[in-house]
Amino acid sequence: MRQYTEKKRKETEKVFCNQCGKEIRKQGEMFVEDYLCVEKRWGYFSKKDNEVHRFELCEDCYDKLCASFRIPVDIEK
Ligand SMILES: [Zn+2]
């Protein structure tokens, strides 16, 4: 979940993990903790035709989610 400043340009002020609610750490304007950001516009052949869904996950919640996958995540190094 993102909270935006009310400036003319939409700047992300705060980011919270949608799963655990933790705020992603920031120092000044820079995030010092990485997170997953997902944005999906659902298509005509879904039950959510044209809805845009967004969420953020902290790294711990991302790891827990991935650990529940039957097929592991592809990792490129
Ligand atoms: Zn989390």
N, CA, C, O and the ligand as a Tripos MOL2 file, in Angstrom:
@<TRIPOS>MOLECULE
protein
  309   307    78     0     0
PROTEIN
NO_CHARGES

@<TRIPOS>ATOM
      1 N           0.8410   -1.1760    0.0000 N.3       1 MET1
      2 CA          0.0000    0.0000    0.0000 C.3       1 MET1
      3 C           0.8830    1.2350    0.0000 C.2       1 MET1
      4 O           1.8490    1.3110    0.7580 O.2       1 MET1
      5 N           0.5590    2.1890   -0.8370 N.am      2 ARG2
      6 CA          1.3600    3.4030   -0.9340 C.3       2 ARG2
      7 C           0.5680    4.6020   -0.4490 C.2       2 ARG2
      8 O          -0.6300    4.7320   -0.6990 O.2       2 ARG2
      9 N           1.2750    5.4700    0.2510 N.am      3 GLN3
     10 CA          0.6910    6.7610    0.6210 C.3       3 GLN3
     11 C           1.4470    7.8230   -0.1470 C.2       3 GLN3
     12 O           2.6780    7.8110   -0.1710 O.2       3 GLN3
     13 N           0.7300    8.7440   -0.7770 N.am      4 TYR4
     14 CA          1.3520    9.7500   -1.6210 C.3       4 TYR4
     15 C           1.3230   11.1200   -0.9520 C.2       4 TYR4
     16 O           0.4470   11.4160   -0.1400 O.2       4 TYR4
     17 N           2.3100   11.9550   -1.3170 N.am      5 THR5
     18 CA          2.2900   13.3420   -0.8890 C.3       5 THR5
     19 C           1.2270   14.0640   -1.7130 C.2       5 THR5
     20 O           0.7470   13.5280   -2.7120 O.2       5 THR5
     21 N           0.8640   15.2580   -1.3070 N.am      6 GLU6
     22 CA         -0.1780   15.9750   -2.0370 C.3       6 GLU6
     23 C           0.4100   17.0220   -2.9730 C.2       6 GLU6
     24 O          -0.2430   18.0120   -3.3040 O.2       6 GLU6
     25 N           1.6520   16.7930   -3.3960 N.am      7 LYS7
     26 CA          2.2660   17.7050   -4.3490 C.3       7 LYS7
     27 C           1.6570   17.4800   -5.7270 C.2       7 LYS7
     28 O           0.8830   16.5450   -5.9320 O.2       7 LYS7
     29 N           2.0200   18.3590   -6.6790 N.am      8 LYS8
     30 CA          1.4880   18.2150   -8.0360 C.3       8 LYS8
     31 C           1.8520   16.8530   -8.6150 C.2       8 LYS8
     32 O           0.9980   16.1340   -9.1330 O.2       8 LYS8
     33 N           3.1420   16.5100   -8.5180 N.am      9 ARG9
     34 CA          3.5450   15.1780   -8.9700 C.3       9 ARG9
     35 C           3.2790   14.1950   -7.8520 C.2       9 ARG9
     36 O           3.5520   14.4750   -6.6850 O.2       9 ARG9
     37 N           2.7510   13.0540   -8.2090 N.am     10 LYS10
     38 CA          2.4790   12.0270   -7.2110 C.3      10 LYS10
     39 C           3.7840   11.3650   -6.7980 C.2      10 LYS10
     40 O           4.3480   10.5800   -7.5600 O.2      10 LYS10
     41 N           4.2630   11.6700   -5.6140 N.am     11 GLU11
     42 CA          5.4830   11.0540   -5.1080 C.3      11 GLU11
     43 C           5.1170   10.1210   -3.9680 C.2      11 GLU11
     44 O           4.2970   10.4520   -3.1110 O.2      11 GLU11
     45 N           5.7320    8.9590   -3.9730 N.am     12 THR12
     46 CA          5.4510    7.9990   -2.9150 C.3      12 THR12
     47 C           6.1100    8.4630   -1.6290 C.2      12 THR12
     48 O           7.3300    8.6150   -1.5740 O.2      12 THR12
     49 N           5.3080    8.6890   -0.5910 N.am     13 GLU13
     50 CA          5.8530    9.1310    0.6900 C.3      13 GLU13
     51 C           6.1320    7.9360    1.5870 C.2      13 GLU13
     52 O           7.2050    7.8250    2.1800 O.2      13 GLU13
     53 N           5.1650    7.0550    1.6760 N.am     14 LYS14
     54 CA          5.3190    5.8870    2.5430 C.3      14 LYS14
     55 C           4.8160    4.6520    1.8150 C.2      14 LYS14
     56 O           3.8770    4.7190    1.0210 O.2      14 LYS14
     57 N           5.4600    3.5140    2.1020 N.am     15 VAL15
     58 CA          5.0140    2.2300    1.5540 C.3      15 VAL15
     59 C           4.8510    1.2740    2.7180 C.2      15 VAL15
     60 O           5.7190    1.1760    3.5850 O.2      15 VAL15
     61 N           3.7300    0.5710    2.7280 N.am     16 PHE16
     62 CA          3.4510   -0.4160    3.7620 C.3      16 PHE16
     63 C           3.2580   -1.7800    3.1070 C.2      16 PHE16
     64 O           2.6740   -1.8920    2.0290 O.2      16 PHE16
     65 N           3.7550   -2.8030    3.7740 N.am     17 CYS17
     66 CA          3.5280   -4.1730    3.3050 C.3      17 CYS17
     67 C           2.0480   -4.5040    3.5010 C.2      17 CYS17
     68 O           1.5240   -4.3810    4.6090 O.2      17 CYS17
     69 N           1.3820   -4.9190    2.4350 N.am     18 ASN18
     70 CA         -0.0400   -5.2490    2.5530 C.3      18 ASN18
     71 C          -0.2810   -6.4880    3.4170 C.2      18 ASN18
     72 O          -1.3460   -6.6270    4.0180 O.2      18 ASN18
     73 N           0.7050   -7.3890    3.4820 N.am     19 GLN19
     74 CA          0.5150   -8.6230    4.2430 C.3      19 GLN19
     75 C           0.6400   -8.3950    5.7440 C.2      19 GLN19
     76 O          -0.2540   -8.7750    6.5000 O.2      19 GLN19
     77 N           1.7400   -7.7770    6.1930 N.am     20 CYS20
     78 CA          1.9990   -7.6490    7.6420 C.3      20 CYS20
     79 C           1.7930   -6.2240    8.1560 C.2      20 CYS20
     80 O           1.7510   -6.0110    9.3670 O.2      20 CYS20
     81 N           1.6660   -5.2540    7.2650 N.am     21 GLY21
     82 CA          1.4000   -3.8780    7.6760 C.3      21 GLY21
     83 C           2.6320   -3.0710    8.0150 C.2      21 GLY21
     84 O           2.5310   -1.8870    8.3370 O.2      21 GLY21
     85 N           3.8060   -3.7020    7.9460 N.am     22 LYS22
     86 CA          5.0560   -3.0130    8.2800 C.3      22 LYS22
     87 C           5.3440   -1.8890    7.2820 C.2      22 LYS22
     88 O           5.0890   -2.0250    6.0850 O.2      22 LYS22
     89 N           5.8820   -0.7730    7.7990 N.am     23 GLU23
     90 CA          6.2880    0.3080    6.9110 C.3      23 GLU23
     91 C           7.6740   -0.0100    6.3490 C.2      23 GLU23
     92 O           8.5710   -0.4110    7.0910 O.2      23 GLU23
     93 N           7.8460    0.1700    5.0370 N.am     24 ILE24
     94 CA          9.1470   -0.0430    4.3980 C.3      24 ILE24
     95 C          10.0520    1.1130    4.7960 C.2      24 ILE24
     96 O           9.6730    2.2770    4.6650 O.2      24 ILE24
     97 N          11.2470    0.7940    5.2810 N.am     25 ARG25
     98 CA         12.1580    1.8150    5.8220 C.3      25 ARG25
     99 C          12.6910    2.7470    4.7440 C.2      25 ARG25
    100 O          13.0120    2.3350    3.6300 O.2      25 ARG25
    101 N          12.7710    4.0110    5.1180 N.am     26 LYS26
    102 CA         13.2380    5.0620    4.2310 C.3      26 LYS26
    103 C          14.2170    5.9470    4.9850 C.2      26 LYS26
    104 O          14.0480    6.1920    6.1790 O.2      26 LYS26
    105 N          15.2350    6.4230    4.2920 N.am     27 GLN27
    106 CA         16.1080    7.4580    4.8550 C.3      27 GLN27
    107 C          16.0380    8.6310    3.9090 C.2      27 GLN27
    108 O          16.4990    8.5490    2.7700 O.2      27 GLN27
    109 N          15.4640    9.7190    4.3740 N.am     28 GLY28
    110 CA         15.2280   10.8580    3.4860 C.3      28 GLY28
    111 C          14.2570   10.4450    2.3990 C.2      28 GLY28
    112 O          13.1500    9.9830    2.6770 O.2      28 GLY28
    113 N          14.6860   10.6160    1.1580 N.am     29 GLU29
    114 CA         13.8170   10.2710    0.0270 C.3      29 GLU29
    115 C          14.0500    8.8520   -0.4820 C.2      29 GLU29
    116 O          13.3510    8.3860   -1.3820 O.2      29 GLU29
    117 N          15.0490    8.1600    0.1080 N.am     30 MET30
    118 CA         15.4630    6.8740   -0.4430 C.3      30 MET30
    119 C          14.9970    5.6890    0.4070 C.2      30 MET30
    120 O          15.1340    5.6930    1.6300 O.2      30 MET30
    121 N          14.4420    4.6750   -0.2660 N.am     31 PHE31
    122 CA         14.0880    3.4400    0.4340 C.3      31 PHE31
    123 C          15.3640    2.6620    0.7110 C.2      31 PHE31
    124 O          16.1650    2.4370   -0.1950 O.2      31 PHE31
    125 N          15.5560    2.2510    1.9630 N.am     32 VAL32
    126 CA         16.7540    1.5010    2.3290 C.3      32 VAL32
    127 C          16.3980    0.0450    2.6090 C.2      32 VAL32
    128 O          17.1590   -0.6960    3.2300 O.2      32 VAL32
    129 N          15.2350   -0.3320    2.1370 N.am     33 GLU33
    130 CA         14.7620   -1.7040    2.2520 C.3      33 GLU33
    131 C          14.0080   -1.9640    0.9520 C.2      33 GLU33
    132 O          13.1950   -1.1430    0.5280 O.2      33 GLU33
    133 N          14.2720   -3.0840    0.3300 N.am     34 ASP34
    134 CA         13.5930   -3.3590   -0.9300 C.3      34 ASP34
    135 C          12.2610   -4.0570   -0.6630 C.2      34 ASP34
    136 O          12.0540   -4.6320    0.4060 O.2      34 ASP34
    137 N          11.3750   -4.0020   -1.6280 N.am     35 TYR35
    138 CA         10.0570   -4.6170   -1.4720 C.3      35 TYR35
    139 C           9.5250   -4.9980   -2.8400 C.2      35 TYR35
    140 O          10.0150   -4.5340   -3.8700 O.2      35 TYR35
    141 N           8.5170   -5.8460   -2.8300 N.am     36 LEU36
    142 CA          7.8740   -6.2690   -4.0760 C.3      36 LEU36
    143 C           6.6800   -5.3660   -4.3380 C.2      36 LEU36
    144 O           5.8850   -5.1010   -3.4360 O.2      36 LEU36
    145 N           6.5540   -4.8990   -5.5610 N.am     37 CYS37
    146 CA          5.4040   -4.0850   -5.9610 C.3      37 CYS37
    147 C           4.7150   -4.8090   -7.1050 C.2      37 CYS37
    148 O           5.3340   -5.1120   -8.1250 O.2      37 CYS37
    149 N           3.4260   -5.0830   -6.9280 N.am     38 VAL38
    150 CA          2.6700   -5.7720   -7.9700 C.3      38 VAL38
    151 C           1.5300   -4.8700   -8.4230 C.2      38 VAL38
    152 O           0.7870   -4.3210   -7.6090 O.2      38 VAL38
    153 N           1.4090   -4.7310   -9.7350 N.am     39 GLU39
    154 CA          0.2770   -3.9850  -10.2950 C.3      39 GLU39
    155 C          -0.2890   -4.8130  -11.4370 C.2      39 GLU39
    156 O           0.4370   -5.2250  -12.3420 O.2      39 GLU39
    157 N          -1.5780   -5.0490  -11.3840 N.am     40 LYS40
    158 CA         -2.2110   -5.8990  -12.3910 C.3      40 LYS40
    159 C          -3.5350   -5.2980  -12.8500 C.2      40 LYS40
    160 O          -4.4370   -5.0650  -12.0460 O.2      40 LYS40
    161 N          -3.6380   -5.0530  -14.1520 N.am     41 ARG41
    162 CA         -4.9360   -4.6900  -14.7230 C.3      41 ARG41
    163 C          -5.5580   -5.9740  -15.2310 C.2      41 ARG41
    164 O          -5.0280   -6.6220  -16.1330 O.2      41 ARG41
    165 N          -6.7040   -6.3430  -14.6340 N.am     42 TRP42
    166 CA         -7.3530   -7.5860  -15.0080 C.3      42 TRP42
    167 C          -8.0960   -7.4290  -16.3250 C.2      42 TRP42
    168 O          -8.6950   -6.3890  -16.6010 O.2      42 TRP42
    169 N          -8.0450   -8.4560  -17.1130 N.am     43 GLY43
    170 CA         -8.5950   -8.3980  -18.4610 C.3      43 GLY43
    171 C         -10.0360   -8.8670  -18.5680 C.2      43 GLY43
    172 O         -10.6720   -9.2630  -17.5910 O.2      43 GLY43
    173 N         -10.5120   -8.8050  -19.7840 N.am     44 TYR44
    174 CA        -11.9030   -9.1300  -20.1050 C.3      44 TYR44
    175 C         -12.2940  -10.5380  -19.6760 C.2      44 TYR44
    176 O         -13.4260  -10.7690  -19.2530 O.2      44 TYR44
    177 N         -11.3600  -11.4770  -19.7830 N.am     45 PHE45
    178 CA        -11.6830  -12.8730  -19.4700 C.3      45 PHE45
    179 C         -11.4490  -13.2030  -18.0040 C.2      45 PHE45
    180 O         -11.2690  -14.3710  -17.6620 O.2      45 PHE45
    181 N         -11.4470  -12.2200  -17.1470 N.am     46 SER46
    182 CA        -11.3840  -12.4410  -15.7060 C.3      46 SER46
    183 C         -12.7260  -11.9930  -15.1020 C.2      46 SER46
    184 O         -13.5960  -11.4720  -15.7990 O.2      46 SER46
    185 N         -12.8630  -12.2110  -13.7970 N.am     47 LYS47
    186 CA        -14.0830  -11.7600  -13.1110 C.3      47 LYS47
    187 C         -13.9340  -10.3200  -12.6310 C.2      47 LYS47
    188 O         -14.8440   -9.7720  -12.0080 O.2      47 LYS47
    189 N         -12.7770   -9.7010  -12.9240 N.am     48 LYS48
    190 CA        -12.4890   -8.3400  -12.4470 C.3      48 LYS48
    191 C         -12.2510   -7.4060  -13.6330 C.2      48 LYS48
    192 O         -11.3930   -6.5250  -13.5680 O.2      48 LYS48
    193 N         -12.9810   -7.5890  -14.6770 N.am     49 ASP49
    194 CA        -12.7680   -6.8950  -15.9370 C.3      49 ASP49
    195 C         -12.3310   -5.4430  -15.7640 C.2      49 ASP49
    196 O         -13.0810   -4.6020  -15.2680 O.2      49 ASP49
    197 N         -11.1130   -5.1770  -16.1810 N.am     50 ASN50
    198 CA        -10.5080   -3.8380  -16.2240 C.3      50 ASN50
    199 C         -10.2090   -3.2190  -14.8540 C.2      50 ASN50
    200 O          -9.8580   -2.0410  -14.7940 O.2      50 ASN50
    201 N         -10.3340   -3.9610  -13.7670 N.am     51 GLU51
    202 CA         -9.9200   -3.4360  -12.4560 C.3      51 GLU51
    203 C          -8.3980   -3.4750  -12.3780 C.2      51 GLU51
    204 O          -7.7660   -4.4000  -12.8870 O.2      51 GLU51
    205 N          -7.8080   -2.4530  -11.7290 N.am     52 VAL52
    206 CA         -6.3680   -2.4470  -11.4940 C.3      52 VAL52
    207 C          -6.1440   -2.7540  -10.0230 C.2      52 VAL52
    208 O          -6.6390   -2.0360   -9.1540 O.2      52 VAL52
    209 N          -5.4060   -3.8070   -9.7430 N.am     53 HIS53
    210 CA         -5.0890   -4.1960   -8.3620 C.3      53 HIS53
    211 C          -3.6110   -3.9330   -8.1130 C.2      53 HIS53
    212 O          -2.7700   -4.2590   -8.9510 O.2      53 HIS53
    213 N          -3.2910   -3.3400   -6.9540 N.am     54 ARG54
    214 CA         -1.9010   -3.0650   -6.5830 C.3      54 ARG54
    215 C          -1.6670   -3.5050   -5.1590 C.2      54 ARG54
    216 O          -2.5370   -3.3620   -4.2990 O.2      54 ARG54
    217 N          -0.4790   -4.0460   -4.9120 N.am     55 PHE55
    218 CA         -0.0740   -4.2990   -3.5310 C.3      55 PHE55
    219 C           1.4350   -4.3570   -3.4380 C.2      55 PHE55
    220 O           2.1390   -4.5760   -4.4240 O.2      55 PHE55
    221 N           1.9120   -4.1530   -2.2100 N.am     56 GLU56
    222 CA          3.3330   -4.2370   -1.9260 C.3      56 GLU56
    223 C           3.5520   -5.2990   -0.8580 C.2      56 GLU56
    224 O           2.7070   -5.5000    0.0140 O.2      56 GLU56
    225 N           4.6900   -5.9750   -0.9330 N.am     57 LEU57
    226 CA          5.0770   -6.9470    0.0970 C.3      57 LEU57
    227 C           6.5070   -6.6530    0.5330 C.2      57 LEU57
    228 O           7.3700   -6.3790   -0.3010 O.2      57 LEU57
    229 N           6.7610   -6.7110    1.8440 N.am     58 CYS58
    230 CA          8.1310   -6.6070    2.3400 C.3      58 CYS58
    231 C           8.8720   -7.8990    1.9700 C.2      58 CYS58
    232 O           8.2520   -8.8800    1.5610 O.2      58 CYS58
    233 N          10.1770   -7.8900    2.1140 N.am     59 GLU59
    234 CA         10.9600   -9.0480    1.6830 C.3      59 GLU59
    235 C          10.6220  -10.3050    2.4920 C.2      59 GLU59
    236 O          10.5860  -11.4030    1.9380 O.2      59 GLU59
    237 N          10.3760  -10.1510    3.8010 N.am     60 ASP60
    238 CA         10.0210  -11.3190    4.6280 C.3      60 ASP60
    239 C           8.7200  -11.9570    4.1500 C.2      60 ASP60
    240 O           8.6300  -13.1800    4.0410 O.2      60 ASP60
    241 N           7.7160  -11.1350    3.8650 N.am     61 CYS61
    242 CA          6.4280  -11.6730    3.4130 C.3      61 CYS61
    243 C           6.5520  -12.2520    2.0030 C.2      61 CYS61
    244 O           5.8850  -13.2320    1.6700 O.2      61 CYS61
    245 N           7.4000  -11.6470    1.1810 N.am     62 TYR62
    246 CA          7.6660  -12.1990   -0.1460 C.3      62 TYR62
    247 C           8.2650  -13.6070   -0.0160 C.2      62 TYR62
    248 O           7.8510  -14.5360   -0.7110 O.2      62 TYR62
    249 N           9.2580  -13.7490    0.8990 N.am     63 ASP63
    250 CA          9.9020  -15.0490    1.0920 C.3      63 ASP63
    251 C           8.8900  -16.0980    1.5710 C.2      63 ASP63
    252 O           8.9140  -17.2420    1.1160 O.2      63 ASP63
    253 N           7.9970  -15.6980    2.4970 N.am     64 LYS64
    254 CA          6.9770  -16.6390    2.9930 C.3      64 LYS64
    255 C           6.0280  -17.0460    1.8640 C.2      64 LYS64
    256 O           5.6650  -18.2170    1.7460 O.2      64 LYS64
    257 N           5.6300  -16.0830    1.0380 N.am     65 LEU65
    258 CA          4.7360  -16.3780   -0.0800 C.3      65 LEU65
    259 C           5.3990  -17.3600   -1.0420 C.2      65 LEU65
    260 O           4.7990  -18.3540   -1.4490 O.2      65 LEU65
    261 N           6.6500  -17.0620   -1.3960 N.am     66 CYS66
    262 CA          7.3640  -17.9150   -2.3550 C.3      66 CYS66
    263 C           7.5920  -19.3170   -1.8020 C.2      66 CYS66
    264 O           7.5790  -20.2960   -2.5480 O.2      66 CYS66
    265 N           7.8020  -19.4070   -0.4770 N.am     67 ALA67
    266 CA          8.0180  -20.7220    0.1380 C.3      67 ALA67
    267 C           6.7670  -21.5940    0.0310 C.2      67 ALA67
    268 O           6.8560  -22.8170    0.1410 O.2      67 ALA67
    269 N           5.6000  -20.9740   -0.1830 N.am     68 SER68
    270 CA          4.3540  -21.7450   -0.2910 C.3      68 SER68
    271 C           4.0900  -22.2080   -1.7240 C.2      68 SER68
    272 O           3.1500  -22.9660   -1.9630 O.2      68 SER68
    273 N           4.9070  -21.7600   -2.6750 N.am     69 PHE69
    274 CA          4.7120  -22.1440   -4.0790 C.3      69 PHE69
    275 C           5.0480  -23.6200   -4.2890 C.2      69 PHE69
    276 O           6.0070  -24.1320   -3.7120 O.2      69 PHE69
    277 N           4.2710  -24.2850   -5.0990 N.am     70 ARG70
    278 CA          4.5680  -25.6660   -5.4790 C.3      70 ARG70
    279 C           5.7550  -25.6990   -6.4550 C.2      70 ARG70
    280 O           6.5900  -26.6030   -6.4070 O.2      70 ARG70
    281 N           5.8090  -24.7150   -7.3240 N.am     71 ILE71
    282 CA          6.9240  -24.5810   -8.2750 C.3      71 ILE71
    283 C           7.7480  -23.3740   -7.8370 C.2      71 ILE71
    284 O           7.2110  -22.2720   -7.7260 O.2      71 ILE71
    285 N           9.0420  -23.5650   -7.5890 N.am     72 PRO72
    286 CA          9.8350  -22.4560   -7.0660 C.3      72 PRO72
    287 C           9.9950  -21.3000   -8.0500 C.2      72 PRO72
    288 O           9.8330  -21.4580   -9.2600 O.2      72 PRO72
    289 N          10.3130  -20.1550   -7.5010 N.am     73 VAL73
    290 CA         10.5470  -18.9440   -8.2860 C.3      73 VAL73
    291 C          11.8110  -19.1290   -9.1150 C.2      73 VAL73
    292 O          12.7850  -19.7120   -8.6400 O.2      73 VAL73
    293 N          11.8020  -18.6400  -10.3450 N.am     74 ASP74
    294 CA         13.0260  -18.6100  -11.1610 C.3      74 ASP74
    295 C          13.9310  -17.5210  -10.5930 C.2      74 ASP74
    296 O          13.4930  -16.3860  -10.4020 O.2      74 ASP74
    297 N          15.1740  -17.8560  -10.3250 N.am     75 ILE75
    298 CA         16.1070  -16.8760   -9.7820 C.3      75 ILE75
    299 C          17.2750  -16.7310  -10.7420 C.2      75 ILE75
    300 O          17.9030  -17.7160  -11.1280 O.2      75 ILE75
    301 N          17.5560  -15.4980  -11.1190 N.am     76 GLU76
    302 CA         18.6560  -15.1950  -12.0160 C.3      76 GLU76
    303 C          19.7010  -14.4190  -11.2190 C.2      76 GLU76
    304 O          19.3700  -13.4590  -10.5240 O.2      76 GLU76
    305 N          20.9600  -14.8370  -11.3220 N.am     77 LYS77
    306 CA         22.0070  -14.1320  -10.5790 C.3      77 LYS77
    307 C          23.0210  -13.5250  -11.5170 C.2      77 LYS77
    308 O          23.9770  -12.8920  -11.0670 O.2      77 LYS77
    309 ZN          5.3970   -7.8770    5.2940 Zn       78 ZN78
@<TRIPOS>BOND
     1     1     2 1
     2     2     3 1
     3     3     4 2
     4     3     5 am
     5     5     6 1
     6     6     7 1
     7     7     8 2
     8     7     9 am
     9     9    10 1
    10    10    11 1
    11    11    12 2
    12    11    13 am
    13    13    14 1
    14    14    15 1
    15    15    16 2
    16    15    17 am
    17    17    18 1
    18    18    19 1
    19    19    20 2
    20    19    21 am
    21    21    22 1
    22    22    23 1
    23    23    24 2
    24    23    25 am
    25    25    26 1
    26    26    27 1
    27    27    28 2
    28    27    29 am
    29    29    30 1
    30    30    31 1
    31    31    32 2
    32    31    33 am
    33    33    34 1
    34    34    35 1
    35    35    36 2
    36    35    37 am
    37    37    38 1
    38    38    39 1
    39    39    40 2
    40    39    41 am
    41    41    42 1
    42    42    43 1
    43    43    44 2
    44    43    45 am
    45    45    46 1
    46    46    47 1
    47    47    48 2
    48    47    49 am
    49    49    50 1
    50    50    51 1
    51    51    52 2
    52    51    53 am
    53    53    54 1
    54    54    55 1
    55    55    56 2
    56    55    57 am
    57    57    58 1
    58    58    59 1
    59    59    60 2
    60    59    61 am
    61    61    62 1
    62    62    63 1
    63    63    64 2
    64    63    65 am
    65    65    66 1
    66    66    67 1
    67    67    68 2
    68    67    69 am
    69    69    70 1
    70    70    71 1
    71    71    72 2
    72    71    73 am
    73    73    74 1
    74    74    75 1
    75    75    76 2
    76    75    77 am
    77    77    78 1
    78    78    79 1
    79    79    80 2
    80    79    81 am
    81    81    82 1
    82    82    83 1
    83    83    84 2
    84    83    85 am
    85    85    86 1
    86    86    87 1
    87    87    88 2
    88    87    89 am
    89    89    90 1
    90    90    91 1
    91    91    92 2
    92    91    93 am
    93    93    94 1
    94    94    95 1
    95    95    96 2
    96    95    97 am
    97    97    98 1
    98    98    99 1
    99    99   100 2
   100    99   101 am
   101   101   102 1
   102   102   103 1
   103   103   104 2
   104   103   105 am
   105   105   106 1
   106   106   107 1
   107   107   108 2
   108   107   109 am
   109   109   110 1
   110   110   111 1
   111   111   112 2
   112   111   113 am
   113   113   114 1
   114   114   115 1
   115   115   116 2
   116   115   117 am
   117   117   118 1
   118   118   119 1
   119   119   120 2
   120   119   121 am
   121   121   122 1
   122   122   123 1
   123   123   124 2
   124   123   125 am
   125   125   126 1
   126   126   127 1
   127   127   128 2
   128   127   129 am
   129   129   130 1
   130   130   131 1
   131   131   132 2
   132   131   133 am
   133   133   134 1
   134   134   135 1
   135   135   136 2
   136   135   137 am
   137   137   138 1
   138   138   139 1
   139   139   140 2
   140   139   141 am
   141   141   142 1
   142   142   143 1
   143   143   144 2
   144   143   145 am
   145   145   146 1
   146   146   147 1
   147   147   148 2
   148   147   149 am
   149   149   150 1
   150   150   151 1
   151   151   152 2
   152   151   153 am
   153   153   154 1
   154   154   155 1
   155   155   156 2
   156   155   157 am
   157   157   158 1
   158   158   159 1
   159   159   160 2
   160   159   161 am
   161   161   162 1
   162   162   163 1
   163   163   164 2
   164   163   165 am
   165   165   166 1
   166   166   167 1
   167   167   168 2
   168   167   169 am
   169   169   170 1
   170   170   171 1
   171   171   172 2
   172   171   173 am
   173   173   174 1
   174   174   175 1
   175   175   176 2
   176   175   177 am
   177   177   178 1
   178   178   179 1
   179   179   180 2
   180   179   181 am
   181   181   182 1
   182   182   183 1
   183   183   184 2
   184   183   185 am
   185   185   186 1
   186   186   187 1
   187   187   188 2
   188   187   189 am
   189   189   190 1
   190   190   191 1
   191   191   192 2
   192   191   193 am
   193   193   194 1
   194   194   195 1
   195   195   196 2
   196   195   197 am
   197   197   198 1
   198   198   199 1
   199   199   200 2
   200   199   201 am
   201   201   202 1
   202   202   203 1
   203   203   204 2
   204   203   205 am
   205   205   206 1
   206   206   207 1
   207   207   208 2
   208   207   209 am
   209   209   210 1
   210   210   211 1
   211   211   212 2
   212   211   213 am
   213   213   214 1
   214   214   215 1
   215   215   216 2
   216   215   217 am
   217   217   218 1
   218   218   219 1
   219   219   220 2
   220   219   221 am
   221   221   222 1
   222   222   223 1
   223   223   224 2
   224   223   225 am
   225   225   226 1
   226   226   227 1
   227   227   228 2
   228   227   229 am
   229   229   230 1
   230   230   231 1
   231   231   232 2
   232   231   233 am
   233   233   234 1
   234   234   235 1
   235   235   236 2
   236   235   237 am
   237   237   238 1
   238   238   239 1
   239   239   240 2
   240   239   241 am
   241   241   242 1
   242   242   243 1
   243   243   244 2
   244   243   245 am
   245   245   246 1
   246   246   247 1
   247   247   248 2
   248   247   249 am
   249   249   250 1
   250   250   251 1
   251   251   252 2
   252   251   253 am
   253   253   254 1
   254   254   255 1
   255   255   256 2
   256   255   257 am
   257   257   258 1
   258   258   259 1
   259   259   260 2
   260   259   261 am
   261   261   262 1
   262   262   263 1
   263   263   264 2
   264   263   265 am
   265   265   266 1
   266   266   267 1
   267   267   268 2
   268   267   269 am
   269   269   270 1
   270   270   271 1
   271   271   272 2
   272   271   273 am
   273   273   274 1
   274   274   275 1
   275   275   276 2
   276   275   277 am
   277   277   278 1
   278   278   279 1
   279   279   280 2
   280   279   281 am
   281   281   282 1
   282   282   283 1
   283   283   284 2
   284   283   285 am
   285   285   286 1
   286   286   287 1
   287   287   288 2
   288   287   289 am
   289   289   290 1
   290   290   291 1
   291   291   292 2
   292   291   293 am
   293   293   294 1
   294   294   295 1
   295   295   296 2
   296   295   297 am
   297   297   298 1
   298   298   299 1
   299   299   300 2
   300   299   301 am
   301   301   302 1
   302   302   303 1
   303   303   304 2
   304   303   305 am
   305   305   306 1
   306   306   307 1
   307   307   308 2
@<TRIPOS>SUBSTRUCTURE
     1 MET1         2 RESIDUE 1 A MET
     2 ARG2         6 RESIDUE 1 A ARG
     3 GLN3        10 RESIDUE 1 A GLN
     4 TYR4        14 RESIDUE 1 A TYR
     5 THR5        18 RESIDUE 1 A THR
     6 GLU6        22 RESIDUE 1 A GLU
     7 LYS7        26 RESIDUE 1 A LYS
     8 LYS8        30 RESIDUE 1 A LYS
     9 ARG9        34 RESIDUE 1 A ARG
    10 LYS10       38 RESIDUE 1 A LYS
    11 GLU11       42 RESIDUE 1 A GLU
    12 THR12       46 RESIDUE 1 A THR
    13 GLU13       50 RESIDUE 1 A GLU
    14 LYS14       54 RESIDUE 1 A LYS
    15 VAL15       58 RESIDUE 1 A VAL
    16 PHE16       62 RESIDUE 1 A PHE
    17 CYS17       66 RESIDUE 1 A CYS
    18 ASN18       70 RESIDUE 1 A ASN
    19 GLN19       74 RESIDUE 1 A GLN
    20 CYS20       78 RESIDUE 1 A CYS
    21 GLY21       82 RESIDUE 1 A GLY
    22 LYS22       86 RESIDUE 1 A LYS
    23 GLU23       90 RESIDUE 1 A GLU
    24 ILE24       94 RESIDUE 1 A ILE
    25 ARG25       98 RESIDUE 1 A ARG
    26 LYS26      102 RESIDUE 1 A LYS
    27 GLN27      106 RESIDUE 1 A GLN
    28 GLY28      110 RESIDUE 1 A GLY
    29 GLU29      114 RESIDUE 1 A GLU
    30 MET30      118 RESIDUE 1 A MET
    31 PHE31      122 RESIDUE 1 A PHE
    32 VAL32      126 RESIDUE 1 A VAL
    33 GLU33      130 RESIDUE 1 A GLU
    34 ASP34      134 RESIDUE 1 A ASP
    35 TYR35      138 RESIDUE 1 A TYR
    36 LEU36      142 RESIDUE 1 A LEU
    37 CYS37      146 RESIDUE 1 A CYS
    38 VAL38      150 RESIDUE 1 A VAL
    39 GLU39      154 RESIDUE 1 A GLU
    40 LYS40      158 RESIDUE 1 A LYS
    41 ARG41      162 RESIDUE 1 A ARG
    42 TRP42      166 RESIDUE 1 A TRP
    43 GLY43      170 RESIDUE 1 A GLY
    44 TYR44      174 RESIDUE 1 A TYR
    45 PHE45      178 RESIDUE 1 A PHE
    46 SER46      182 RESIDUE 1 A SER
    47 LYS47      186 RESIDUE 1 A LYS
    48 LYS48      190 RESIDUE 1 A LYS
    49 ASP49      194 RESIDUE 1 A ASP
    50 ASN50      198 RESIDUE 1 A ASN
    51 GLU51      202 RESIDUE 1 A GLU
    52 VAL52      206 RESIDUE 1 A VAL
    53 HIS53      210 RESIDUE 1 A HIS
    54 ARG54      214 RESIDUE 1 A ARG
    55 PHE55      218 RESIDUE 1 A PHE
    56 GLU56      222 RESIDUE 1 A GLU
    57 LEU57      226 RESIDUE 1 A LEU
    58 CYS58      230 RESIDUE 1 A CYS
    59 GLU59      234 RESIDUE 1 A GLU
    60 ASP60      238 RESIDUE 1 A ASP
    61 CYS61      242 RESIDUE 1 A CYS
    62 TYR62      246 RESIDUE 1 A TYR
    63 ASP63      250 RESIDUE 1 A ASP
    64 LYS64      254 RESIDUE 1 A LYS
    65 LEU65      258 RESIDUE 1 A LEU
    66 CYS66      262 RESIDUE 1 A CYS
    67 ALA67      266 RESIDUE 1 A ALA
    68 SER68      270 RESIDUE 1 A SER
    69 PHE69      274 RESIDUE 1 A PHE
    70 ARG70      278 RESIDUE 1 A ARG
    71 ILE71      282 RESIDUE 1 A ILE
    72 PRO72      286 RESIDUE 1 A PRO
    73 VAL73      290 RESIDUE 1 A VAL
    74 ASP74      294 RESIDUE 1 A ASP
    75 ILE75      298 RESIDUE 1 A ILE
    76 GLU76      302 RESIDUE 1 A GLU
    77 LYS77      306 RESIDUE 1 A LYS
    78 ZN78       309 GROUP 0 **** ****
